[in-house]
Amino acid sequence: MLLATAVSPVSRLLAAAATATVTATLVLLLAGVGLVTGAAAVGGDGPGVVDVLVGAVSQLPATLAVAAIVYAAYGFGSRWIAVGWAAVVLDLLLGPLGTLIGAPQWLRDTAPHTHLPADVGAPVPLTAAFILIVVATALLTTGSWALRRRDLV
């Protein structure tokens, strides 16, 4: 039924971006539930459910910023998708694993996940989260603009 109608490439890609947003949110929430369940299973006196879920969802702006880099890269052309994969790998290496590999702080600061704490109960810096959401929105807009200009034939 969907293939029988005209669907613009931008609409299709925006639907994929919406699906990625919902999926990322669900994965983060399920990870939080898994942490709480694991702590309860071993009988530990862990943090509360709300603190864990807030900590998990606080990672969403950084996750969406990385996904928006991939979206914008694809908007410029399918050969640019390697830039998106590089962003995902570099965010992982410089964000959560940055201290383990000994990356300097100035380099770790380039990763979106560095700016939001992964610690449960840590205050969420709303300014950093807002800036990451603005950056993600700008990248989505850029990717949509680039996709409209592309010759997909």
CNS distance restraints for C-alpha pairs under 8 A (distance, minus, plus):
assign (resid   1 and name CA) (resid   5 and name CA) 7.15 0.50 0.50
assign (resid   2 and name CA) (resid   7 and name CA) 7.97 0.50 0.50
assign (resid   3 and name CA) (resid   7 and name CA) 7.85 0.50 0.50
assign (resid   7 and name CA) (resid  11 and name CA) 6.56 0.50 0.50
assign (resid   7 and name CA) (resid  12 and name CA) 6.62 0.50 0.50
assign (resid   8 and name CA) (resid  12 and name CA) 6.28 0.50 0.50
assign (resid   9 and name CA) (resid  13 and name CA) 6.08 0.50 0.50
assign (resid   9 and name CA) (resid 147 and name CA) 7.39 0.50 0.50
assign (resid   9 and name CA) (resid 148 and name CA) 7.81 0.50 0.50
assign (resid  10 and name CA) (resid  14 and name CA) 5.96 0.50 0.50
assign (resid  10 and name CA) (resid 144 and name CA) 5.98 0.50 0.50
assign (resid  10 and name CA) (resid 147 and name CA) 6.62 0.50 0.50
assign (resid  10 and name CA) (resid 148 and name CA) 6.90 0.50 0.50
assign (resid  11 and name CA) (resid  15 and name CA) 6.11 0.50 0.50
assign (resid  12 and name CA) (resid  16 and name CA) 6.37 0.50 0.50
assign (resid  13 and name CA) (resid  17 and name CA) 6.20 0.50 0.50
assign (resid  13 and name CA) (resid  71 and name CA) 7.96 0.50 0.50
assign (resid  14 and name CA) (resid  18 and name CA) 6.15 0.50 0.50
assign (resid  15 and name CA) (resid  19 and name CA) 6.15 0.50 0.50
assign (resid  16 and name CA) (resid  20 and name CA) 6.10 0.50 0.50
assign (resid  17 and name CA) (resid  21 and name CA) 6.18 0.50 0.50
assign (resid  17 and name CA) (resid  71 and name CA) 7.57 0.50 0.50
assign (resid  18 and name CA) (resid  22 and name CA) 6.30 0.50 0.50
assign (resid  19 and name CA) (resid  23 and name CA) 6.00 0.50 0.50
assign (resid  20 and name CA) (resid  24 and name CA) 5.93 0.50 0.50
assign (resid  20 and name CA) (resid  67 and name CA) 7.90 0.50 0.50
assign (resid  21 and name CA) (resid  25 and name CA) 6.19 0.50 0.50
assign (resid  21 and name CA) (resid  64 and name CA) 6.84 0.50 0.50
assign (resid  22 and name CA) (resid  26 and name CA) 6.21 0.50 0.50
assign (resid  23 and name CA) (resid  27 and name CA) 6.09 0.50 0.50
assign (resid  24 and name CA) (resid  28 and name CA) 6.14 0.50 0.50
assign (resid  24 and name CA) (resid  60 and name CA) 7.24 0.50 0.50
assign (resid  24 and name CA) (resid  63 and name CA) 7.50 0.50 0.50
assign (resid  25 and name CA) (resid  29 and name CA) 6.17 0.50 0.50
assign (resid  25 and name CA) (resid  57 and name CA) 6.83 0.50 0.50
assign (resid  25 and name CA) (resid  60 and name CA) 6.66 0.50 0.50
assign (resid  26 and name CA) (resid  30 and name CA) 5.97 0.50 0.50
assign (resid  27 and name CA) (resid  31 and name CA) 6.03 0.50 0.50
assign (resid  28 and name CA) (resid  32 and name CA) 6.31 0.50 0.50
assign (resid  28 and name CA) (resid  56 and name CA) 5.38 0.50 0.50
assign (resid  28 and name CA) (resid  57 and name CA) 6.00 0.50 0.50
assign (resid  28 and name CA) (resid  59 and name CA) 7.82 0.50 0.50
assign (resid  28 and name CA) (resid  60 and name CA) 7.64 0.50 0.50
assign (resid  29 and name CA) (resid  33 and name CA) 6.27 0.50 0.50
assign (resid  29 and name CA) (resid  53 and name CA) 6.09 0.50 0.50
assign (resid  29 and name CA) (resid  56 and name CA) 6.27 0.50 0.50
assign (resid  29 and name CA) (resid  57 and name CA) 6.55 0.50 0.50
assign (resid  30 and name CA) (resid  34 and name CA) 6.02 0.50 0.50
assign (resid  31 and name CA) (resid  35 and name CA) 6.24 0.50 0.50
assign (resid  31 and name CA) (resid  56 and name CA) 7.24 0.50 0.50
assign (resid  32 and name CA) (resid  36 and name CA) 6.35 0.50 0.50
assign (resid  32 and name CA) (resid  49 and name CA) 7.88 0.50 0.50
assign (resid  32 and name CA) (resid  52 and name CA) 5.57 0.50 0.50
assign (resid  32 and name CA) (resid  53 and name CA) 5.20 0.50 0.50
assign (resid  32 and name CA) (resid  55 and name CA) 7.91 0.50 0.50
assign (resid  32 and name CA) (resid  56 and name CA) 5.72 0.50 0.50
assign (resid  33 and name CA) (resid  37 and name CA) 6.03 0.50 0.50
assign (resid  33 and name CA) (resid  49 and name CA) 7.51 0.50 0.50
assign (resid  33 and name CA) (resid  52 and name CA) 7.81 0.50 0.50
assign (resid  33 and name CA) (resid  53 and name CA) 7.22 0.50 0.50
assign (resid  34 and name CA) (resid  38 and name CA) 5.95 0.50 0.50
assign (resid  35 and name CA) (resid  39 and name CA) 6.16 0.50 0.50
assign (resid  35 and name CA) (resid  52 and name CA) 7.63 0.50 0.50
assign (resid  36 and name CA) (resid  40 and name CA) 6.17 0.50 0.50
assign (resid  36 and name CA) (resid  46 and name CA) 7.45 0.50 0.50
assign (resid  36 and name CA) (resid  47 and name CA) 7.74 0.50 0.50
assign (resid  36 and name CA) (resid  48 and name CA) 7.63 0.50 0.50
assign (resid  36 and name CA) (resid  49 and name CA) 6.28 0.50 0.50
assign (resid  36 and name CA) (resid  52 and name CA) 7.19 0.50 0.50
assign (resid  37 and name CA) (resid  41 and name CA) 6.04 0.50 0.50
assign (resid  38 and name CA) (resid  42 and name CA) 6.44 0.50 0.50
assign (resid  39 and name CA) (resid  43 and name CA) 6.31 0.50 0.50
assign (resid  39 and name CA) (resid  44 and name CA) 5.43 0.50 0.50
assign (resid  39 and name CA) (resid  45 and name CA) 7.25 0.50 0.50
assign (resid  39 and name CA) (resid  46 and name CA) 5.98 0.50 0.50
assign (resid  40 and name CA) (resid  44 and name CA) 6.04 0.50 0.50
assign (resid  40 and name CA) (resid  45 and name CA) 7.53 0.50 0.50
assign (resid  40 and name CA) (resid  46 and name CA) 7.55 0.50 0.50
assign (resid  47 and name CA) (resid  51 and name CA) 6.46 0.50 0.50
assign (resid  47 and name CA) (resid  52 and name CA) 6.71 0.50 0.50
assign (resid  47 and name CA) (resid 120 and name CA) 7.42 0.50 0.50
assign (resid  47 and name CA) (resid 121 and name CA) 7.79 0.50 0.50
assign (resid  48 and name CA) (resid  52 and name CA) 6.39 0.50 0.50
assign (resid  49 and name CA) (resid  53 and name CA) 6.14 0.50 0.50
assign (resid  50 and name CA) (resid  54 and name CA) 6.00 0.50 0.50
assign (resid  51 and name CA) (resid  55 and name CA) 6.08 0.50 0.50
assign (resid  51 and name CA) (resid 120 and name CA) 6.15 0.50 0.50
assign (resid  51 and name CA) (resid 121 and name CA) 5.46 0.50 0.50
assign (resid  52 and name CA) (resid  56 and name CA) 6.13 0.50 0.50
assign (resid  52 and name CA) (resid 120 and name CA) 5.58 0.50 0.50
assign (resid  52 and name CA) (resid 121 and name CA) 7.20 0.50 0.50
assign (resid  53 and name CA) (resid  57 and name CA) 6.06 0.50 0.50
assign (resid  54 and name CA) (resid  58 and name CA) 5.88 0.50 0.50
assign (resid  54 and name CA) (resid 120 and name CA) 7.96 0.50 0.50
assign (resid  55 and name CA) (resid  59 and name CA) 7.07 0.50 0.50
assign (resid  55 and name CA) (resid 117 and name CA) 7.86 0.50 0.50
assign (resid  55 and name CA) (resid 118 and name CA) 6.54 0.50 0.50
assign (resid  55 and name CA) (resid 119 and name CA) 6.78 0.50 0.50
assign (resid  55 and name CA) (resid 120 and name CA) 5.22 0.50 0.50
assign (resid  55 and name CA) (resid 121 and name CA) 6.64 0.50 0.50
assign (resid  55 and name CA) (resid 122 and name CA) 7.49 0.50 0.50
assign (resid  55 and name CA) (resid 124 and name CA) 7.89 0.50 0.50
assign (resid  56 and name CA) (resid  60 and name CA) 7.67 0.50 0.50
assign (resid  56 and name CA) (resid 118 and name CA) 7.59 0.50 0.50
assign (resid  58 and name CA) (resid 116 and name CA) 7.12 0.50 0.50
assign (resid  58 and name CA) (resid 117 and name CA) 8.00 0.50 0.50
assign (resid  58 and name CA) (resid 124 and name CA) 6.66 0.50 0.50
assign (resid  58 and name CA) (resid 129 and name CA) 7.85 0.50 0.50
assign (resid  59 and name CA) (resid  63 and name CA) 6.30 0.50 0.50
assign (resid  59 and name CA) (resid 113 and name CA) 7.03 0.50 0.50
assign (resid  59 and name CA) (resid 116 and name CA) 6.47 0.50 0.50
assign (resid  59 and name CA) (resid 117 and name CA) 7.85 0.50 0.50
assign (resid  59 and name CA) (resid 118 and name CA) 7.30 0.50 0.50
assign (resid  60 and name CA) (resid  64 and name CA) 6.03 0.50 0.50
assign (resid  61 and name CA) (resid  65 and name CA) 6.14 0.50 0.50
assign (resid  61 and name CA) (resid 129 and name CA) 5.76 0.50 0.50
assign (resid  61 and name CA) (resid 130 and name CA) 7.81 0.50 0.50
assign (resid  61 and name CA) (resid 132 and name CA) 5.68 0.50 0.50
assign (resid  61 and name CA) (resid 133 and name CA) 5.57 0.50 0.50
assign (resid  61 and name CA) (resid 136 and name CA) 7.91 0.50 0.50
assign (resid  62 and name CA) (resid  66 and name CA) 6.42 0.50 0.50
assign (resid  62 and name CA) (resid 112 and name CA) 4.99 0.50 0.50
assign (resid  62 and name CA) (resid 113 and name CA) 5.25 0.50 0.50
assign (resid  62 and name CA) (resid 116 and name CA) 7.42 0.50 0.50
assign (resid  62 and name CA) (resid 129 and name CA) 7.43 0.50 0.50
assign (resid  62 and name CA) (resid 132 and name CA) 6.13 0.50 0.50
assign (resid  62 and name CA) (resid 133 and name CA) 7.85 0.50 0.50
assign (resid  63 and name CA) (resid  67 and name CA) 6.31 0.50 0.50
assign (resid  63 and name CA) (resid 112 and name CA) 7.65 0.50 0.50
assign (resid  63 and name CA) (resid 113 and name CA) 7.33 0.50 0.50
assign (resid  64 and name CA) (resid  68 and name CA) 5.97 0.50 0.50
assign (resid  64 and name CA) (resid 133 and name CA) 7.53 0.50 0.50
assign (resid  64 and name CA) (resid 136 and name CA) 6.31 0.50 0.50
assign (resid  65 and name CA) (resid  69 and name CA) 6.43 0.50 0.50
assign (resid  65 and name CA) (resid 112 and name CA) 7.01 0.50 0.50
assign (resid  65 and name CA) (resid 132 and name CA) 6.06 0.50 0.50
assign (resid  65 and name CA) (resid 133 and name CA) 6.82 0.50 0.50
assign (resid  65 and name CA) (resid 135 and name CA) 6.56 0.50 0.50
assign (resid  65 and name CA) (resid 136 and name CA) 4.45 0.50 0.50
assign (resid  65 and name CA) (resid 139 and name CA) 7.97 0.50 0.50
assign (resid  66 and name CA) (resid  70 and name CA) 6.71 0.50 0.50
assign (resid  66 and name CA) (resid  84 and name CA) 7.93 0.50 0.50
assign (resid  66 and name CA) (resid  87 and name CA) 6.57 0.50 0.50
assign (resid  66 and name CA) (resid  88 and name CA) 6.35 0.50 0.50
assign (resid  66 and name CA) (resid  91 and name CA) 7.58 0.50 0.50
assign (resid  66 and name CA) (resid 112 and name CA) 7.22 0.50 0.50
assign (resid  66 and name CA) (resid 136 and name CA) 7.73 0.50 0.50
assign (resid  67 and name CA) (resid  71 and name CA) 6.30 0.50 0.50
assign (resid  67 and name CA) (resid  84 and name CA) 7.87 0.50 0.50
assign (resid  67 and name CA) (resid  88 and name CA) 7.96 0.50 0.50
assign (resid  67 and name CA) (resid 136 and name CA) 7.95 0.50 0.50
assign (resid  68 and name CA) (resid  72 and name CA) 6.05 0.50 0.50
assign (resid  68 and name CA) (resid 136 and name CA) 5.29 0.50 0.50
assign (resid  68 and name CA) (resid 137 and name CA) 7.59 0.50 0.50
assign (resid  68 and name CA) (resid 139 and name CA) 5.54 0.50 0.50
assign (resid  68 and name CA) (resid 140 and name CA) 5.66 0.50 0.50
assign (resid  69 and name CA) (resid  73 and name CA) 6.08 0.50 0.50
assign (resid  69 and name CA) (resid  84 and name CA) 5.80 0.50 0.50
assign (resid  69 and name CA) (resid  87 and name CA) 7.04 0.50 0.50
assign (resid  69 and name CA) (resid 136 and name CA) 7.56 0.50 0.50
assign (resid  69 and name CA) (resid 139 and name CA) 6.29 0.50 0.50
assign (resid  69 and name CA) (resid 140 and name CA) 7.97 0.50 0.50
assign (resid  70 and name CA) (resid  74 and name CA) 6.20 0.50 0.50
assign (resid  70 and name CA) (resid  81 and name CA) 6.53 0.50 0.50
assign (resid  70 and name CA) (resid  83 and name CA) 7.16 0.50 0.50
assign (resid  70 and name CA) (resid  84 and name CA) 3.96 0.50 0.50
assign (resid  70 and name CA) (resid  85 and name CA) 7.08 0.50 0.50
assign (resid  70 and name CA) (resid  87 and name CA) 7.53 0.50 0.50
assign (resid  71 and name CA) (resid  75 and name CA) 6.21 0.50 0.50
assign (resid  71 and name CA) (resid  84 and name CA) 7.58 0.50 0.50
assign (resid  71 and name CA) (resid 139 and name CA) 7.47 0.50 0.50
assign (resid  71 and name CA) (resid 140 and name CA) 6.47 0.50 0.50
assign (resid  71 and name CA) (resid 143 and name CA) 5.87 0.50 0.50
assign (resid  72 and name CA) (resid  76 and name CA) 6.62 0.50 0.50
assign (resid  72 and name CA) (resid 139 and name CA) 5.63 0.50 0.50
assign (resid  72 and name CA) (resid 140 and name CA) 6.07 0.50 0.50
assign (resid  72 and name CA) (resid 141 and name CA) 8.00 0.50 0.50
assign (resid  72 and name CA) (resid 142 and name CA) 6.06 0.50 0.50
assign (resid  72 and name CA) (resid 143 and name CA) 3.65 0.50 0.50
assign (resid  72 and name CA) (resid 144 and name CA) 7.28 0.50 0.50
assign (resid  72 and name CA) (resid 146 and name CA) 7.61 0.50 0.50
assign (resid  73 and name CA) (resid  77 and name CA) 6.76 0.50 0.50
assign (resid  73 and name CA) (resid  78 and name CA) 7.71 0.50 0.50
assign (resid  73 and name CA) (resid  80 and name CA) 5.23 0.50 0.50
assign (resid  73 and name CA) (resid  81 and name CA) 5.51 0.50 0.50
assign (resid  73 and name CA) (resid  83 and name CA) 6.33 0.50 0.50
assign (resid  73 and name CA) (resid  84 and name CA) 5.93 0.50 0.50
assign (resid  73 and name CA) (resid 143 and name CA) 6.77 0.50 0.50
assign (resid  74 and name CA) (resid  78 and name CA) 5.26 0.50 0.50
assign (resid  74 and name CA) (resid  79 and name CA) 7.68 0.50 0.50
assign (resid  74 and name CA) (resid  80 and name CA) 5.96 0.50 0.50
assign (resid  74 and name CA) (resid  81 and name CA) 5.32 0.50 0.50
assign (resid  74 and name CA) (resid  84 and name CA) 7.76 0.50 0.50
assign (resid  74 and name CA) (resid 143 and name CA) 7.07 0.50 0.50
assign (resid  74 and name CA) (resid 147 and name CA) 7.76 0.50 0.50
assign (resid  75 and name CA) (resid 142 and name CA) 7.79 0.50 0.50
assign (resid  75 and name CA) (resid 143 and name CA) 4.41 0.50 0.50
assign (resid  75 and name CA) (resid 144 and name CA) 6.18 0.50 0.50
assign (resid  75 and name CA) (resid 145 and name CA) 7.53 0.50 0.50
assign (resid  75 and name CA) (resid 146 and name CA) 5.03 0.50 0.50
assign (resid  75 and name CA) (resid 147 and name CA) 4.30 0.50 0.50
assign (resid  75 and name CA) (resid 150 and name CA) 7.78 0.50 0.50
assign (resid  76 and name CA) (resid  80 and name CA) 6.56 0.50 0.50
assign (resid  76 and name CA) (resid 143 and name CA) 6.76 0.50 0.50
assign (resid  76 and name CA) (resid 146 and name CA) 5.25 0.50 0.50
assign (resid  76 and name CA) (resid 147 and name CA) 6.17 0.50 0.50
assign (resid  76 and name CA) (resid 150 and name CA) 7.14 0.50 0.50
assign (resid  77 and name CA) (resid  81 and name CA) 7.31 0.50 0.50
assign (resid  77 and name CA) (resid 147 and name CA) 7.64 0.50 0.50
assign (resid  77 and name CA) (resid 150 and name CA) 7.37 0.50 0.50
assign (resid  80 and name CA) (resid  84 and name CA) 7.27 0.50 0.50
assign (resid  81 and name CA) (resid  85 and name CA) 6.50 0.50 0.50
assign (resid  82 and name CA) (resid  86 and name CA) 6.08 0.50 0.50
assign (resid  83 and name CA) (resid  87 and name CA) 6.21 0.50 0.50
assign (resid  84 and name CA) (resid  88 and name CA) 6.40 0.50 0.50
assign (resid  85 and name CA) (resid  89 and name CA) 6.25 0.50 0.50
assign (resid  86 and name CA) (resid  90 and name CA) 5.90 0.50 0.50
assign (resid  87 and name CA) (resid  91 and name CA) 5.90 0.50 0.50
assign (resid  88 and name CA) (resid  92 and name CA) 6.35 0.50 0.50
assign (resid  89 and name CA) (resid  93 and name CA) 6.14 0.50 0.50
assign (resid  90 and name CA) (resid  94 and name CA) 5.72 0.50 0.50
assign (resid  90 and name CA) (resid  95 and name CA) 7.79 0.50 0.50
assign (resid  90 and name CA) (resid 111 and name CA) 7.15 0.50 0.50
assign (resid  91 and name CA) (resid  95 and name CA) 5.28 0.50 0.50
assign (resid  91 and name CA) (resid  96 and name CA) 7.89 0.50 0.50
assign (resid  91 and name CA) (resid 111 and name CA) 4.88 0.50 0.50
assign (resid  91 and name CA) (resid 112 and name CA) 6.69 0.50 0.50
assign (resid  91 and name CA) (resid 113 and name CA) 6.86 0.50 0.50
assign (resid  92 and name CA) (resid  96 and name CA) 5.88 0.50 0.50
assign (resid  92 and name CA) (resid  97 and name CA) 6.33 0.50 0.50
assign (resid  92 and name CA) (resid  98 and name CA) 7.93 0.50 0.50
assign (resid  92 and name CA) (resid 111 and name CA) 7.97 0.50 0.50
assign (resid  93 and name CA) (resid  97 and name CA) 4.95 0.50 0.50
assign (resid  93 and name CA) (resid  98 and name CA) 5.57 0.50 0.50
assign (resid  93 and name CA) (resid 101 and name CA) 7.79 0.50 0.50
assign (resid  94 and name CA) (resid  98 and name CA) 4.07 0.50 0.50
assign (resid  94 and name CA) (resid  99 and name CA) 7.79 0.50 0.50
assign (resid  94 and name CA) (resid 103 and name CA) 6.90 0.50 0.50
assign (resid  94 and name CA) (resid 107 and name CA) 7.15 0.50 0.50
assign (resid  94 and name CA) (resid 108 and name CA) 4.82 0.50 0.50
assign (resid  94 and name CA) (resid 109 and name CA) 7.92 0.50 0.50
assign (resid  94 and name CA) (resid 110 and name CA) 7.71 0.50 0.50
assign (resid  94 and name CA) (resid 111 and name CA) 5.85 0.50 0.50
assign (resid  94 and name CA) (resid 114 and name CA) 7.64 0.50 0.50
assign (resid  95 and name CA) (resid 108 and name CA) 6.10 0.50 0.50
assign (resid  95 and name CA) (resid 109 and name CA) 7.99 0.50 0.50
assign (resid  95 and name CA) (resid 111 and name CA) 5.41 0.50 0.50
assign (resid  95 and name CA) (resid 112 and name CA) 7.09 0.50 0.50
assign (resid  95 and name CA) (resid 113 and name CA) 5.16 0.50 0.50
assign (resid  95 and name CA) (resid 114 and name CA) 4.85 0.50 0.50
assign (resid  96 and name CA) (resid 113 and name CA) 7.09 0.50 0.50
assign (resid  96 and name CA) (resid 114 and name CA) 7.16 0.50 0.50
assign (resid  97 and name CA) (resid 101 and name CA) 6.35 0.50 0.50
assign (resid  98 and name CA) (resid 102 and name CA) 6.19 0.50 0.50
assign (resid  98 and name CA) (resid 103 and name CA) 5.34 0.50 0.50
assign (resid  98 and name CA) (resid 104 and name CA) 7.98 0.50 0.50
assign (resid  98 and name CA) (resid 108 and name CA) 6.04 0.50 0.50
assign (resid  99 and name CA) (resid 103 and name CA) 6.15 0.50 0.50
assign (resid 103 and name CA) (resid 107 and name CA) 6.49 0.50 0.50
assign (resid 103 and name CA) (resid 108 and name CA) 6.42 0.50 0.50
assign (resid 104 and name CA) (resid 108 and name CA) 6.35 0.50 0.50
assign (resid 105 and name CA) (resid 109 and name CA) 6.07 0.50 0.50
assign (resid 106 and name CA) (resid 110 and name CA) 7.19 0.50 0.50
assign (resid 107 and name CA) (resid 111 and name CA) 7.79 0.50 0.50
assign (resid 108 and name CA) (resid 114 and name CA) 6.55 0.50 0.50
assign (resid 109 and name CA) (resid 114 and name CA) 6.01 0.50 0.50
assign (resid 109 and name CA) (resid 115 and name CA) 7.18 0.50 0.50
assign (resid 110 and name CA) (resid 114 and name CA) 7.73 0.50 0.50
assign (resid 111 and name CA) (resid 115 and name CA) 7.67 0.50 0.50
assign (resid 112 and name CA) (resid 116 and name CA) 7.66 0.50 0.50
assign (resid 112 and name CA) (resid 132 and name CA) 7.33 0.50 0.50
assign (resid 113 and name CA) (resid 117 and name CA) 7.81 0.50 0.50
assign (resid 115 and name CA) (resid 128 and name CA) 6.36 0.50 0.50
assign (resid 116 and name CA) (resid 124 and name CA) 6.69 0.50 0.50
assign (resid 116 and name CA) (resid 125 and name CA) 6.79 0.50 0.50
assign (resid 116 and name CA) (resid 128 and name CA) 7.09 0.50 0.50
assign (resid 116 and name CA) (resid 129 and name CA) 7.23 0.50 0.50
assign (resid 117 and name CA) (resid 122 and name CA) 6.57 0.50 0.50
assign (resid 117 and name CA) (resid 123 and name CA) 7.74 0.50 0.50
assign (resid 117 and name CA) (resid 124 and name CA) 6.80 0.50 0.50
assign (resid 118 and name CA) (resid 122 and name CA) 7.78 0.50 0.50
assign (resid 124 and name CA) (resid 129 and name CA) 7.83 0.50 0.50
assign (resid 125 and name CA) (resid 129 and name CA) 6.39 0.50 0.50
assign (resid 126 and name CA) (resid 130 and name CA) 5.95 0.50 0.50
assign (resid 127 and name CA) (resid 131 and name CA) 6.14 0.50 0.50
assign (resid 128 and name CA) (resid 132 and name CA) 6.15 0.50 0.50
assign (resid 129 and name CA) (resid 133 and name CA) 6.24 0.50 0.50
assign (resid 130 and name CA) (resid 134 and name CA) 6.21 0.50 0.50
assign (resid 131 and name CA) (resid 135 and name CA) 6.11 0.50 0.50
assign (resid 132 and name CA) (resid 136 and name CA) 6.07 0.50 0.50
assign (resid 133 and name CA) (resid 137 and name CA) 6.12 0.50 0.50
assign (resid 134 and name CA) (resid 138 and name CA) 6.13 0.50 0.50
assign (resid 135 and name CA) (resid 139 and name CA) 6.15 0.50 0.50
assign (resid 136 and name CA) (resid 140 and name CA) 6.15 0.50 0.50
assign (resid 137 and name CA) (resid 141 and name CA) 6.18 0.50 0.50
assign (resid 138 and name CA) (resid 142 and name CA) 6.11 0.50 0.50
assign (resid 139 and name CA) (resid 143 and name CA) 5.98 0.50 0.50
assign (resid 140 and name CA) (resid 144 and name CA) 6.10 0.50 0.50
assign (resid 141 and name CA) (resid 145 and name CA) 6.12 0.50 0.50
assign (resid 142 and name CA) (resid 146 and name CA) 6.08 0.50 0.50
assign (resid 143 and name CA) (resid 147 and name CA) 6.04 0.50 0.50
assign (resid 144 and name CA) (resid 148 and name CA) 6.24 0.50 0.50
assign (resid 145 and name CA) (resid 149 and name CA) 6.54 0.50 0.50
assign (resid 146 and name CA) (resid 150 and name CA) 6.35 0.50 0.50
